[in-house]
Every structure is written in C-alpha cells, then in structure tokens.
C-alpha cells in the first residue's frame, strides 16, 4: 500500500497508520515523516498529517505499536464505552503473554494474572475489554470514578445491577484489585438492597441523603400501589417521572394520574418530580420536598 493510498485505511482507524500496514519500506516511511506527511507517534506508528489528536487516536496508536494480542483496558476502555474521562488520561492496554515491549510514551501496559473476560469487544473500531471487565479494572486505577461509571453503564443498558452483584460475589473471594471500588459502586446504585427500577430513583435517593431531608422508605406498598418513596412518619409520597416512561406513553400517564387520585382520596400527599427537576434543579426539588413535609407537620 502506497502512502497516497492510506487515506481510507487511516480514516477507519482514527487517522493512524503503521509501517507494516502501509507497505512502505523503512526508508520511505522515515522520508514521509521527515517531509511532514506522517507524524510519528510511536516507533513504526504515525498519524496522517492534519488529523486531529484525540483519545481514540492515541488508543489506536498504542495498540498498533504493541501489536496483537492486546486490548484497550482500564481508563481507555472506560472512555471507549462512553464513560466521561479526563482528556489527559494515559492509554491503558492489556497484553497477554510474555512478549516484551519497549516503553511507549503515555501508555501503561498491564499484564494481569486474571485473564477472565478478555475476549475483545469493538468500540469505535477499537478492541477493548467488555463492560464488566472495564468496570473492575477501572477500580484498580481510579476508585473514585467507578460509581459514576457504573451509573453510566446502567443508564445506557450495558449492564444491570444483578449482573454486577454476581461479578462482585465471584471476584470477592480472590481479593481482586478493583473489587472494593466496584462493590461500593454497586451499593451506591441499589437502594435498601433492592434493585433500583431506574437510575432516576437512585439520583433522588442521593439528593435526599445529601440535602438532610427526613428518611424515606423505598418502594413501599400503599393503598395497594407500589410507590417510589414515602417520607417516613408522614403521608408524603415522592414519585420520580422519567420522561421516556411516564411522559411519552399516554396509557402510563393516565394510569399515574388515576393512581394519584386514589392515593389522595386515601389521605396521602403525592408529589411528583421530573427527570429535569431531580437532575438539573436538585436544590429546588429538595426545597419542595421540605415544604411538603413542613406543611403536613
């Protein structure tokens, strides 16, 4: 493959090419680098001139420099799964086997003893660890990030709480690096040891705890209905309305209102909150809850 024929390949690989893929001789490769047509990232790996420097490009370049078998892992895999990561993260790569590699600038090479769940997944055309392995490995290098990462994975339907709990049980016996952070994250995203029906309810629980509001009971049965929260010691019921479920489905909207009417007729105070109110205006939401409790008191 000649240099002028690399555009299509590089476009599919985040602007990165390798000497091996290019088919260029060693002298032609370095001539292209000296002329500015290629910008060297690692030995034998370069990006085409003018392509933007991105996390995906740096991950791809590191994988090409290391060669197969290798997968993006830890912080890099988290980024590929859409989890928000700092732009200055190093590139994390897992390699299997005893091959030795030269030191690569900005790249951390991991050689784990645990080789479970290392069948590569492809995200943005880059080989990486699957979401469960990613969350475990992330806890080994950035414990504080795991809770939000788990929340992202649940919200995007990559995984559910039950599956995560199974992984925690499986790995706890071995004292695996990252397991404590993942266990704590799973606890964060479950309420009263019951799986949350939605990420929104967990966000509401965090808001209540953080705002110093009275304690609540999660998913009690009241007047024959399962409600989201009841403020303990009061007749105040808190309901969380996710837009996709409660706003877009007419039948659900009507059923919610019929249920509210039955609960009010039975002497309960029902206060509903939308996704936007809970996530974007938490102080206003906390104030409304406090006011509802105060009016009853």
ZIDA-V576627 format. One record per pair of residues at least 4 apart in sequence whose ideal C-beta (glycine too) atoms are under 6 Angstrom apart, sorted by the first residue. I is the first residue (numbers start at 0). J is the second residue. Records with the same first field share a line. If there is no record, write none. Layout:
I = J, J
This chain:
0 = 4, 21, 22
2 = 31
5 = 9, 16, 21
9 = 14, 16, 47
12 = 59
13 = 55, 56, 59
14 = 46, 47, 50, 56
15 = 46, 56, 59, 60
16 = 20, 21
17 = 43, 44, 63
18 = 28, 43
23 = 27, 28
31 = 36, 37
32 = 37, 39
35 = 48
36 = 48
37 = 45
38 = 45, 46
39 = 45
40 = 44, 45, 60
41 = 64, 103
44 = 60, 63, 64
46 = 50
54 = 78
55 = 123
57 = 90
58 = 71, 75, 90, 125
59 = 125
61 = 90, 92, 106
62 = 69
64 = 103
65 = 69, 92, 100
68 = 95
69 = 92, 94
70 = 93, 119, 126, 127, 128
71 = 75, 76, 125, 127
72 = 76, 91, 93, 128, 136
73 = 91, 136, 137, 140
74 = 84, 88, 91
75 = 90, 91
76 = 127, 128, 133
77 = 82, 84, 133, 137, 148
78 = 84
79 = 122, 123, 125, 127
80 = 130, 133
82 = 148, 151
84 = 88
89 = 105, 107
90 = 105, 106
91 = 107
92 = 108
93 = 109
94 = 108
116 = 129, 131, 132
119 = 126
120 = 127, 129
122 = 127
128 = 132, 133
130 = 152, 157, 158
131 = 166
134 = 148, 181
135 = 177, 181
136 = 177
137 = 141, 145, 148
138 = 142, 145, 177, 180, 181
139 = 176, 177
142 = 180
144 = 148
145 = 180, 181, 184
146 = 184, 187
149 = 184, 188
152 = 157, 158
153 = 198
154 = 198
158 = 162, 163
160 = 189, 194
163 = 185
164 = 185
167 = 171, 181, 182, 185
170 = 175, 178
171 = 178
177 = 181
188 = 201
190 = 195, 204, 217
191 = 217
195 = 200, 201
196 = 200
197 = 241
199 = 239, 241, 274
200 = 227, 239
202 = 277
203 = 239, 277
205 = 209
206 = 210, 281
207 = 212, 215
210 = 285
212 = 288
213 = 230
214 = 231
215 = 228, 230
216 = 229, 231
218 = 225
219 = 229
220 = 225
221 = 226
222 = 262, 265
224 = 258
226 = 236
227 = 237, 238, 239
228 = 237
229 = 236
230 = 235, 292
233 = 292, 295
234 = 266, 267, 268
235 = 268, 291, 292
236 = 267, 269
237 = 270
238 = 271
239 = 272
240 = 245, 271, 273
241 = 245, 274
242 = 246, 274
243 = 247
245 = 251
259 = 269
262 = 267, 269
270 = 291
272 = 276, 277, 284
274 = 278
275 = 279
276 = 280, 284
277 = 284
280 = 284
